[in-house]
Amino acid sequence: MYSEDYDSPRYSGRSSEDVYSNPVRAGKRTYFFDVKATKGNKDYYLTITESKKRMEGDGSFTFDKHKIFLYKEDFEKFADGLRDAVEFIRAKLGSIPQAEEPAAQQEEQDSF
């Protein structure tokens, strides 16, 4: 799936509980929004993973990862909290610089 951010042992251990995944590349970080099924596939939950590539002293690379699990009963409160925090930052800074997107992605977004 995302072999550049998952070392082989961990990646091969991923289960079929993955339902949907959306990587968002943002500078030196990648955020993964992964929808997973609970045991028995009776419900879904969301994991959000921040992955940052880091160079070791020997020249090899590792990935620092931080993950949160978000359950459906918390979606609205989480979204509200995120929206409030972003609006606060926008109000204080006036605007938030947007990352440049490839033309194809921008055209796709403009069509909505």
C-alpha positions in Angstrom: 0.0 0.0 0.0 2.4 2.7 1.2 5.7 0.8 1.1 7.8 4.0 1.3 6.4 4.6 4.8 6.0 1.1 6.2 9.0 -1.1 6.7 8.5 -4.7 5.5 7.8 -6.5 8.7 5.1 -4.0 9.8 3.6 -3.7 6.4 3.3 -7.4 5.9 1.6 -7.6 9.2 -1.2 -5.3 8.1 -4.5 -7.1 8.1 -7.5 -7.2 5.8 -9.3 -4.9 8.2 -8.2 -1.9 5.9 -11.3 -0.6 4.1 -10.1 2.7 2.7 -6.9 4.7 2.8 -6.1 8.3 1.8 -2.5 9.5 2.0 -2.0 13.3 2.2 1.6 14.4 1.5 2.4 17.7 3.2 6.1 18.7 2.9 8.3 16.4 5.0 5.2 14.7 6.5 2.6 12.3 5.2 -0.7 11.9 6.9 -2.6 8.7 6.4 -6.4 8.6 6.9 -7.2 4.9 7.1 -10.7 3.5 7.6 -10.6 0.1 9.2 -13.2 -2.4 10.1 -13.7 -3.8 13.6 -13.4 -7.5 14.2 -16.3 -9.2 12.4 -16.6 -6.2 10.0 -19.5 -4.8 12.0 -18.3 -1.3 12.3 -15.7 1.2 11.1 -13.2 3.5 12.8 -10.6 6.0 11.5 -6.9 6.0 12.2 -4.9 9.1 11.4 -1.2 8.5 11.2 1.5 11.2 10.9 4.7 9.8 9.3 7.9 11.8 9.0 11.0 10.5 7.3 14.2 10.8 9.4 17.8 10.1 8.5 19.8 8.0 11.0 23.4 8.6 11.8 24.5 5.8 9.5 22.7 7.3 6.5 19.7 5.0 6.6 16.2 6.2 6.8 13.5 5.5 9.4 10.0 6.9 9.8 8.7 8.5 13.0 5.0 7.6 13.2 2.3 8.9 15.5 -1.2 7.5 15.3 -4.6 8.4 16.7 -7.7 6.2 16.6 -11.0 8.0 16.1 -14.3 6.3 16.7 -17.6 7.2 15.1 -19.2 8.5 18.3 -16.3 11.1 18.4 -16.4 12.2 14.7 -18.5 15.3 15.2 -16.7 16.6 18.3 -13.3 15.9 16.7 -14.3 17.7 13.5 -15.7 20.6 15.5 -12.5 20.9 17.5 -10.4 20.8 14.4 -12.5 23.4 12.6 -12.5 25.7 15.7 -8.7 25.4 16.0 -8.2 26.2 12.3 -10.6 29.1 12.4 -8.7 30.5 15.4 -5.4 30.3 13.6 -6.9 31.9 10.5 -8.3 34.7 12.6 -5.0 35.4 14.3 -2.8 35.1 11.1 -5.3 36.4 8.6 -4.7 33.4 6.3 -3.0 30.1 6.1 -0.6 29.6 3.1 -1.8 26.9 0.8 0.6 24.3 -0.5 1.0 24.3 -4.3 -0.9 21.4 -5.9 -0.2 19.8 -9.3 -2.5 21.2 -12.0 -4.5 18.0 -12.4 -5.4 17.9 -8.7 -6.4 21.6 -8.7 -8.6 21.1 -11.8 -10.3 18.2 -10.1 -11.0 20.2 -7.0 -12.2 23.1 -9.1 -14.8 20.9 -10.7 -16.7 20.3 -7.4 
